[in-house]
């Protein structure tokens, strides 16, 4: 880590803000996060398959 990066991380922590949302909004955001994480795992798995030659061109 460079000194510049460390300073940026400290600034980010100091500038944290609090936001109030409804429980419904929170649950909706949580669900989207779960879907995004699942999609990223699937994409990463697909890329690994391609790199290892397990995907055949049709």
mmCIF file of the N, C-alpha and C atoms, coordinates in Angstrom:
data_MODEL
# 
_entry.id   MODEL 
# 
loop_
_atom_site.group_PDB 
_atom_site.id 
_atom_site.type_symbol 
_atom_site.label_atom_id 
_atom_site.label_alt_id 
_atom_site.label_comp_id 
_atom_site.label_asym_id 
_atom_site.label_entity_id 
_atom_site.label_seq_id 
_atom_site.pdbx_PDB_ins_code 
_atom_site.Cartn_x 
_atom_site.Cartn_y 
_atom_site.Cartn_z 
_atom_site.occupancy 
_atom_site.B_iso_or_equiv 
_atom_site.pdbx_formal_charge 
_atom_site.auth_seq_id 
_atom_site.auth_comp_id 
_atom_site.auth_asym_id 
_atom_site.auth_atom_id 
_atom_site.pdbx_PDB_model_num 
ATOM 1   N N  . UNK A 1 1  ? 0.837   -1.183  0.000   1.00 0.00 ? 1  UNK A N  1 
ATOM 2   C CA . UNK A 1 1  ? 0.000   0.000   0.000   1.00 0.00 ? 1  UNK A CA 1 
ATOM 3   C C  . UNK A 1 1  ? 0.878   1.241   0.000   1.00 0.00 ? 1  UNK A C  1 
ATOM 4   N N  . UNK A 1 2  ? 0.462   2.185   -0.787  1.00 0.00 ? 2  UNK A N  1 
ATOM 5   C CA . UNK A 1 2  ? 1.209   3.428   -0.794  1.00 0.00 ? 2  UNK A CA 1 
ATOM 6   C C  . UNK A 1 2  ? 0.642   4.365   0.255   1.00 0.00 ? 2  UNK A C  1 
ATOM 7   N N  . UNK A 1 3  ? 1.440   5.360   0.591   1.00 0.00 ? 3  UNK A N  1 
ATOM 8   C CA . UNK A 1 3  ? 0.993   6.332   1.587   1.00 0.00 ? 3  UNK A CA 1 
ATOM 9   C C  . UNK A 1 3  ? -0.256  7.053   1.089   1.00 0.00 ? 3  UNK A C  1 
ATOM 10  N N  . UNK A 1 4  ? -0.309  7.324   -0.189  1.00 0.00 ? 4  UNK A N  1 
ATOM 11  C CA . UNK A 1 4  ? -1.461  8.016   -0.776  1.00 0.00 ? 4  UNK A CA 1 
ATOM 12  C C  . UNK A 1 4  ? -2.738  7.186   -0.611  1.00 0.00 ? 4  UNK A C  1 
ATOM 13  N N  . UNK A 1 5  ? -2.637  5.886   -0.833  1.00 0.00 ? 5  UNK A N  1 
ATOM 14  C CA . UNK A 1 5  ? -3.790  4.997   -0.686  1.00 0.00 ? 5  UNK A CA 1 
ATOM 15  C C  . UNK A 1 5  ? -4.254  4.953   0.758   1.00 0.00 ? 5  UNK A C  1 
ATOM 16  N N  . UNK A 1 6  ? -3.333  4.869   1.683   1.00 0.00 ? 6  UNK A N  1 
ATOM 17  C CA . UNK A 1 6  ? -3.678  4.820   3.107   1.00 0.00 ? 6  UNK A CA 1 
ATOM 18  C C  . UNK A 1 6  ? -4.400  6.094   3.512   1.00 0.00 ? 6  UNK A C  1 
ATOM 19  N N  . UNK A 1 7  ? -3.929  7.241   3.050   1.00 0.00 ? 7  UNK A N  1 
ATOM 20  C CA . UNK A 1 7  ? -4.589  8.502   3.365   1.00 0.00 ? 7  UNK A CA 1 
ATOM 21  C C  . UNK A 1 7  ? -6.007  8.512   2.829   1.00 0.00 ? 7  UNK A C  1 
ATOM 22  N N  . UNK A 1 8  ? -6.219  8.009   1.618   1.00 0.00 ? 8  UNK A N  1 
ATOM 23  C CA . UNK A 1 8  ? -7.552  7.972   1.016   1.00 0.00 ? 8  UNK A CA 1 
ATOM 24  C C  . UNK A 1 8  ? -8.488  7.108   1.850   1.00 0.00 ? 8  UNK A C  1 
ATOM 25  N N  . UNK A 1 9  ? -8.012  5.956   2.310   1.00 0.00 ? 9  UNK A N  1 
ATOM 26  C CA . UNK A 1 9  ? -8.829  5.083   3.146   1.00 0.00 ? 9  UNK A CA 1 
ATOM 27  C C  . UNK A 1 9  ? -9.227  5.786   4.440   1.00 0.00 ? 9  UNK A C  1 
ATOM 28  N N  . UNK A 1 10 ? -8.323  6.508   5.042   1.00 0.00 ? 10 UNK A N  1 
ATOM 29  C CA . UNK A 1 10 ? -8.627  7.239   6.278   1.00 0.00 ? 10 UNK A CA 1 
ATOM 30  C C  . UNK A 1 10 ? -9.681  8.304   6.000   1.00 0.00 ? 10 UNK A C  1 
ATOM 31  N N  . UNK A 1 11 ? -9.545  9.013   4.903   1.00 0.00 ? 11 UNK A N  1 
ATOM 32  C CA . UNK A 1 11 ? -10.521 10.049  4.541   1.00 0.00 ? 11 UNK A CA 1 
ATOM 33  C C  . UNK A 1 11 ? -11.891 9.421   4.322   1.00 0.00 ? 11 UNK A C  1 
ATOM 34  N N  . UNK A 1 12 ? -11.951 8.274   3.658   1.00 0.00 ? 12 UNK A N  1 
ATOM 35  C CA . UNK A 1 12 ? -13.230 7.609   3.419   1.00 0.00 ? 12 UNK A CA 1 
ATOM 36  C C  . UNK A 1 12 ? -13.920 7.253   4.727   1.00 0.00 ? 12 UNK A C  1 
ATOM 37  N N  . UNK A 1 13 ? -13.174 6.789   5.699   1.00 0.00 ? 13 UNK A N  1 
ATOM 38  C CA . UNK A 1 13 ? -13.746 6.409   6.984   1.00 0.00 ? 13 UNK A CA 1 
ATOM 39  C C  . UNK A 1 13 ? -14.283 7.637   7.707   1.00 0.00 ? 13 UNK A C  1 
ATOM 40  N N  . UNK A 1 14 ? -13.562 8.716   7.691   1.00 0.00 ? 14 UNK A N  1 
ATOM 41  C CA . UNK A 1 14 ? -13.966 9.936   8.373   1.00 0.00 ? 14 UNK A CA 1 
ATOM 42  C C  . UNK A 1 14 ? -15.218 10.521  7.726   1.00 0.00 ? 14 UNK A C  1 
ATOM 43  N N  . UNK A 1 15 ? -15.369 10.372  6.427   1.00 0.00 ? 15 UNK A N  1 
ATOM 44  C CA . UNK A 1 15 ? -16.482 10.980  5.712   1.00 0.00 ? 15 UNK A CA 1 
ATOM 45  C C  . UNK A 1 15 ? -17.722 10.082  5.663   1.00 0.00 ? 15 UNK A C  1 
ATOM 46  N N  . UNK A 1 16 ? -17.767 9.030   6.441   1.00 0.00 ? 16 UNK A N  1 
ATOM 47  C CA . UNK A 1 16 ? -18.913 8.121   6.434   1.00 0.00 ? 16 UNK A CA 1 
ATOM 48  C C  . UNK A 1 16 ? -20.174 8.873   6.824   1.00 0.00 ? 16 UNK A C  1 
ATOM 49  N N  . UNK A 1 17 ? -21.272 8.512   6.177   1.00 0.00 ? 17 UNK A N  1 
ATOM 50  C CA . UNK A 1 17 ? -22.552 9.141   6.459   1.00 0.00 ? 17 UNK A CA 1 
ATOM 51  C C  . UNK A 1 17 ? -23.565 8.089   6.874   1.00 0.00 ? 17 UNK A C  1 
ATOM 52  N N  . UNK A 1 18 ? -24.576 8.507   7.586   1.00 0.00 ? 18 UNK A N  1 
ATOM 53  C CA . UNK A 1 18 ? -25.657 7.620   7.983   1.00 0.00 ? 18 UNK A CA 1 
ATOM 54  C C  . UNK A 1 18 ? -26.891 7.971   7.170   1.00 0.00 ? 18 UNK A C  1 
ATOM 55  N N  . UNK A 1 19 ? -27.536 6.935   6.639   1.00 0.00 ? 19 UNK A N  1 
ATOM 56  C CA . UNK A 1 19 ? -28.749 7.122   5.849   1.00 0.00 ? 19 UNK A CA 1 
ATOM 57  C C  . UNK A 1 19 ? -29.844 6.267   6.466   1.00 0.00 ? 19 UNK A C  1 
ATOM 58  N N  . UNK A 1 20 ? -31.037 6.813   6.562   1.00 0.00 ? 20 UNK A N  1 
ATOM 59  C CA . UNK A 1 20 ? -32.165 6.066   7.102   1.00 0.00 ? 20 UNK A CA 1 
ATOM 60  C C  . UNK A 1 20 ? -33.069 5.646   5.952   1.00 0.00 ? 20 UNK A C  1 
ATOM 61  N N  . UNK A 1 21 ? -33.362 4.345   5.882   1.00 0.00 ? 21 UNK A N  1 
ATOM 62  C CA . UNK A 1 21 ? -34.268 3.820   4.861   1.00 0.00 ? 21 UNK A CA 1 
ATOM 63  C C  . UNK A 1 21 ? -35.285 2.912   5.544   1.00 0.00 ? 21 UNK A C  1 
ATOM 64  N N  . UNK A 1 22 ? -36.353 2.637   4.828   1.00 0.00 ? 22 UNK A N  1 
ATOM 65  C CA . UNK A 1 22 ? -37.374 1.755   5.399   1.00 0.00 ? 22 UNK A CA 1 
ATOM 66  C C  . UNK A 1 22 ? -36.883 0.313   5.381   1.00 0.00 ? 22 UNK A C  1 
ATOM 67  N N  . UNK A 1 23 ? -37.522 -0.521  6.183   1.00 0.00 ? 23 UNK A N  1 
ATOM 68  C CA . UNK A 1 23 ? -37.169 -1.937  6.232   1.00 0.00 ? 23 UNK A CA 1 
ATOM 69  C C  . UNK A 1 23 ? -37.390 -2.571  4.863   1.00 0.00 ? 23 UNK A C  1 
ATOM 70  N N  . UNK A 1 24 ? -38.457 -2.173  4.180   1.00 0.00 ? 24 UNK A N  1 
ATOM 71  C CA . UNK A 1 24 ? -38.756 -2.709  2.850   1.00 0.00 ? 24 UNK A CA 1 
ATOM 72  C C  . UNK A 1 24 ? -37.644 -2.358  1.854   1.00 0.00 ? 24 UNK A C  1 
ATOM 73  N N  . UNK A 1 25 ? -37.177 -1.101  1.905   1.00 0.00 ? 25 UNK A N  1 
ATOM 74  C CA . UNK A 1 25 ? -36.080 -0.689  1.021   1.00 0.00 ? 25 UNK A CA 1 
ATOM 75  C C  . UNK A 1 25 ? -34.813 -1.477  1.344   1.00 0.00 ? 25 UNK A C  1 
ATOM 76  N N  . UNK A 1 26 ? -34.537 -1.667  2.632   1.00 0.00 ? 26 UNK A N  1 
ATOM 77  C CA . UNK A 1 26 ? -33.362 -2.418  3.053   1.00 0.00 ? 26 UNK A CA 1 
ATOM 78  C C  . UNK A 1 26 ? -33.416 -3.852  2.532   1.00 0.00 ? 26 UNK A C  1 
ATOM 79  N N  . UNK A 1 27 ? -34.578 -4.491  2.688   1.00 0.00 ? 27 UNK A N  1 
ATOM 80  C CA . UNK A 1 27 ? -34.727 -5.876  2.231   1.00 0.00 ? 27 UNK A CA 1 
ATOM 81  C C  . UNK A 1 27 ? -34.565 -5.963  0.713   1.00 0.00 ? 27 UNK A C  1 
ATOM 82  N N  . UNK A 1 28 ? -35.071 -4.980  0.002   1.00 0.00 ? 28 UNK A N  1 
ATOM 83  C CA . UNK A 1 28 ? -34.938 -4.955  -1.458  1.00 0.00 ? 28 UNK A CA 1 
ATOM 84  C C  . UNK A 1 28 ? -33.463 -4.831  -1.855  1.00 0.00 ? 28 UNK A C  1 
ATOM 85  N N  . UNK A 1 29 ? -32.730 -3.945  -1.182  1.00 0.00 ? 29 UNK A N  1 
ATOM 86  C CA . UNK A 1 29 ? -31.307 -3.785  -1.463  1.00 0.00 ? 29 UNK A CA 1 
ATOM 87  C C  . UNK A 1 29 ? -30.519 -5.048  -1.109  1.00 0.00 ? 29 UNK A C  1 
ATOM 88  N N  . UNK A 1 30 ? -30.871 -5.687  0.010   1.00 0.00 ? 30 UNK A N  1 
ATOM 89  C CA . UNK A 1 30 ? -30.209 -6.928  0.417   1.00 0.00 ? 30 UNK A CA 1 
ATOM 90  C C  . UNK A 1 30 ? -30.397 -8.019  -0.631  1.00 0.00 ? 30 UNK A C  1 
ATOM 91  N N  . UNK A 1 31 ? -31.631 -8.142  -1.145  1.00 0.00 ? 31 UNK A N  1 
ATOM 92  C CA . UNK A 1 31 ? -31.939 -9.146  -2.168  1.00 0.00 ? 31 UNK A CA 1 
ATOM 93  C C  . UNK A 1 31 ? -31.118 -8.888  -3.427  1.00 0.00 ? 31 UNK A C  1 
ATOM 94  N N  . UNK A 1 32 ? -31.036 -7.609  -3.828  1.00 0.00 ? 32 UNK A N  1 
ATOM 95  C CA . UNK A 1 32 ? -30.239 -7.266  -5.015  1.00 0.00 ? 32 UNK A CA 1 
ATOM 96  C C  . UNK A 1 32 ? -28.773 -7.593  -4.803  1.00 0.00 ? 32 UNK A C  1 
ATOM 97  N N  . UNK A 1 33 ? -28.284 -7.364  -3.590  1.00 0.00 ? 33 UNK A N  1 
ATOM 98  C CA . UNK A 1 33 ? -26.899 -7.686  -3.280  1.00 0.00 ? 33 UNK A CA 1 
ATOM 99  C C  . UNK A 1 33 ? -26.661 -9.192  -3.413  1.00 0.00 ? 33 UNK A C  1 
ATOM 100 N N  . UNK A 1 34 ? -27.593 -9.990  -2.906  1.00 0.00 ? 34 UNK A N  1 
ATOM 101 C CA . UNK A 1 34 ? -27.464 -11.448 -2.997  1.00 0.00 ? 34 UNK A CA 1 
ATOM 102 C C  . UNK A 1 34 ? -27.457 -11.895 -4.457  1.00 0.00 ? 34 UNK A C  1 
ATOM 103 N N  . UNK A 1 35 ? -28.340 -11.314 -5.261  1.00 0.00 ? 35 UNK A N  1 
ATOM 104 C CA . UNK A 1 35 ? -28.410 -11.665 -6.681  1.00 0.00 ? 35 UNK A CA 1 
ATOM 105 C C  . UNK A 1 35 ? -27.119 -11.266 -7.382  1.00 0.00 ? 35 UNK A C  1 
ATOM 106 N N  . UNK A 1 36 ? -26.613 -10.048 -7.099  1.00 0.00 ? 36 UNK A N  1 
ATOM 107 C CA . UNK A 1 36 ? -25.366 -9.593  -7.707  1.00 0.00 ? 36 UNK A CA 1 
ATOM 108 C C  . UNK A 1 36 ? -24.204 -10.509 -7.354  1.00 0.00 ? 36 UNK A C  1 
ATOM 109 N N  . UNK A 1 37 ? -24.124 -10.908 -6.090  1.00 0.00 ? 37 UNK A N  1 
ATOM 110 C CA . UNK A 1 37 ? -23.051 -11.796 -5.646  1.00 0.00 ? 37 UNK A CA 1 
ATOM 111 C C  . UNK A 1 37 ? -23.140 -13.136 -6.355  1.00 0.00 ? 37 UNK A C  1 
ATOM 112 N N  . UNK A 1 38 ? -24.351 -13.658 -6.469  1.00 0.00 ? 38 UNK A N  1 
ATOM 113 C CA . UNK A 1 38 ? -24.546 -14.945 -7.144  1.00 0.00 ? 38 UNK A CA 1 
ATOM 114 C C  . UNK A 1 38 ? -24.152 -14.848 -8.626  1.00 0.00 ? 38 UNK A C  1 
ATOM 115 N N  . UNK A 1 39 ? -24.550 -13.763 -9.276  1.00 0.00 ? 39 UNK A N  1 
ATOM 116 C CA . UNK A 1 39 ? -24.199 -13.581 -10.684 1.00 0.00 ? 39 UNK A CA 1 
ATOM 117 C C  . UNK A 1 39 ? -22.691 -13.472 -10.871 1.00 0.00 ? 39 UNK A C  1 
ATOM 118 N N  . UNK A 1 40 ? -22.025 -12.745 -9.985  1.00 0.00 ? 40 UNK A N  1 
ATOM 119 C CA . UNK A 1 40 ? -20.572 -12.621 -10.086 1.00 0.00 ? 40 UNK A CA 1 
ATOM 120 C C  . UNK A 1 40 ? -19.881 -13.962 -9.905  1.00 0.00 ? 40 UNK A C  1 
ATOM 121 N N  . UNK A 1 41 ? -20.377 -14.772 -8.993  1.00 0.00 ? 41 UNK A N  1 
ATOM 122 C CA . UNK A 1 41 ? -19.806 -16.112 -8.806  1.00 0.00 ? 41 UNK A CA 1 
ATOM 123 C C  . UNK A 1 41 ? -19.999 -16.952 -10.065 1.00 0.00 ? 41 UNK A C  1 
ATOM 124 N N  . UNK A 1 42 ? -21.187 -16.874 -10.675 1.00 0.00 ? 42 UNK A N  1 
ATOM 125 C CA . UNK A 1 42 ? -21.458 -17.626 -11.900 1.00 0.00 ? 42 UNK A CA 1 
ATOM 126 C C  . UNK A 1 42 ? -20.558 -17.158 -13.042 1.00 0.00 ? 42 UNK A C  1 
ATOM 127 N N  . UNK A 1 43 ? -20.371 -15.849 -13.157 1.00 0.00 ? 43 UNK A N  1 
ATOM 128 C CA . UNK A 1 43 ? -19.501 -15.304 -14.208 1.00 0.00 ? 43 UNK A CA 1 
ATOM 129 C C  . UNK A 1 43 ? -18.065 -15.767 -13.989 1.00 0.00 ? 43 UNK A C  1 
ATOM 130 N N  . UNK A 1 44 ? -17.597 -15.695 -12.742 1.00 0.00 ? 44 UNK A N  1 
ATOM 131 C CA . UNK A 1 44 ? -16.227 -16.129 -12.438 1.00 0.00 ? 44 UNK A CA 1 
ATOM 132 C C  . UNK A 1 44 ? -16.053 -17.611 -12.753 1.00 0.00 ? 44 UNK A C  1 
ATOM 133 N N  . UNK A 1 45 ? -17.057 -18.410 -12.422 1.00 0.00 ? 45 UNK A N  1 
ATOM 134 C CA . UNK A 1 45 ? -17.001 -19.841 -12.706 1.00 0.00 ? 45 UNK A CA 1 
ATOM 135 C C  . UNK A 1 45 ? -16.956 -20.082 -14.214 1.00 0.00 ? 45 UNK A C  1 
ATOM 136 N N  . UNK A 1 46 ? -17.749 -19.328 -14.951 1.00 0.00 ? 46 UNK A N  1 
ATOM 137 C CA . UNK A 1 46 ? -17.762 -19.462 -16.407 1.00 0.00 ? 46 UNK A CA 1 
ATOM 138 C C  . UNK A 1 46 ? -16.427 -19.092 -17.024 1.00 0.00 ? 46 UNK A C  1 
ATOM 139 N N  . UNK A 1 47 ? -15.819 -18.035 -16.514 1.00 0.00 ? 47 UNK A N  1 
ATOM 140 C CA . UNK A 1 47 ? -14.507 -17.619 -17.026 1.00 0.00 ? 47 UNK A CA 1 
ATOM 141 C C  . UNK A 1 47 ? -13.467 -18.695 -16.741 1.00 0.00 ? 47 UNK A C  1 
ATOM 142 N N  . UNK A 1 48 ? -13.513 -19.271 -15.559 1.00 0.00 ? 48 UNK A N  1 
ATOM 143 C CA . UNK A 1 48 ? -12.576 -20.356 -15.227 1.00 0.00 ? 48 UNK A CA 1 
ATOM 144 C C  . UNK A 1 48 ? -12.769 -21.531 -16.177 1.00 0.00 ? 48 UNK A C  1 
ATOM 145 N N  . UNK A 1 49 ? -14.035 -21.866 -16.483 1.00 0.00 ? 49 UNK A N  1 
ATOM 146 C CA . UNK A 1 49 ? -14.312 -22.961 -17.415 1.00 0.00 ? 49 UNK A CA 1 
ATOM 147 C C  . UNK A 1 49 ? -13.724 -22.671 -18.788 1.00 0.00 ? 49 UNK A C  1 
ATOM 148 N N  . UNK A 1 50 ? -13.886 -21.435 -19.254 1.00 0.00 ? 50 UNK A N  1 
ATOM 149 C CA . UNK A 1 50 ? -13.345 -21.052 -20.562 1.00 0.00 ? 50 UNK A CA 1 
ATOM 150 C C  . UNK A 1 50 ? -11.831 -21.157 -20.543 1.00 0.00 ? 50 UNK A C  1 
ATOM 151 N N  . UNK A 1 51 ? -11.201 -20.631 -19.514 1.00 0.00 ? 51 UNK A N  1 
ATOM 152 C CA . UNK A 1 51 ? -9.739  -20.650 -19.426 1.00 0.00 ? 51 UNK A CA 1 
ATOM 153 C C  . UNK A 1 51 ? -9.188  -22.069 -19.343 1.00 0.00 ? 51 UNK A C  1 
ATOM 154 N N  . UNK A 1 52 ? -9.939  -22.976 -18.741 1.00 0.00 ? 52 UNK A N  1 
ATOM 155 C CA . UNK A 1 52 ? -9.485  -24.358 -18.623 1.00 0.00 ? 52 UNK A CA 1 
ATOM 156 C C  . UNK A 1 52 ? -9.915  -25.210 -19.828 1.00 0.00 ? 52 UNK A C  1 
ATOM 157 N N  . UNK A 1 53 ? -10.575 -24.584 -20.791 1.00 0.00 ? 53 UNK A N  1 
ATOM 158 C CA . UNK A 1 53 ? -10.959 -25.295 -22.010 1.00 0.00 ? 53 UNK A CA 1 
ATOM 159 C C  . UNK A 1 53 ? -12.135 -26.214 -21.852 1.00 0.00 ? 53 UNK A C  1 
ATOM 160 N N  . UNK A 1 54 ? -12.954 -26.004 -20.840 1.00 0.00 ? 54 UNK A N  1 
ATOM 161 C CA . UNK A 1 54 ? -14.107 -26.865 -20.612 1.00 0.00 ? 54 UNK A CA 1 
ATOM 162 C C  . UNK A 1 54 ? -15.349 -26.422 -21.383 1.00 0.00 ? 54 UNK A C  1 
ATOM 163 N N  . UNK A 1 55 ? -15.229 -25.344 -22.131 1.00 0.00 ? 55 UNK A N  1 
ATOM 164 C CA . UNK A 1 55 ? -16.359 -24.842 -22.921 1.00 0.00 ? 55 UNK A CA 1 
ATOM 165 C C  . UNK A 1 55 ? -16.075 -25.134 -24.384 1.00 0.00 ? 55 UNK A C  1 
ATOM 166 N N  . UNK A 1 56 ? -17.038 -25.748 -25.044 1.00 0.00 ? 56 UNK A N  1 
ATOM 167 C CA . UNK A 1 56 ? -16.874 -26.065 -26.463 1.00 0.00 ? 56 UNK A CA 1 
ATOM 168 C C  . UNK A 1 56 ? -17.700 -25.104 -27.303 1.00 0.00 ? 56 UNK A C  1 
ATOM 169 N N  . UNK A 1 57 ? -17.125 -24.661 -28.413 1.00 0.00 ? 57 UNK A N  1 
ATOM 170 C CA . UNK A 1 57 ? -17.813 -23.756 -29.325 1.00 0.00 ? 57 UNK A CA 1 
ATOM 171 C C  . UNK A 1 57 ? -18.878 -24.539 -30.081 1.00 0.00 ? 57 UNK A C  1 
ATOM 172 N N  . UNK A 1 58 ? -20.062 -23.977 -30.198 1.00 0.00 ? 58 UNK A N  1 
ATOM 173 C CA . UNK A 1 58 ? -21.168 -24.661 -30.866 1.00 0.00 ? 58 UNK A CA 1 
ATOM 174 C C  . UNK A 1 58 ? -21.373 -24.082 -32.234 1.00 0.00 ? 58 UNK A C  1 
# 
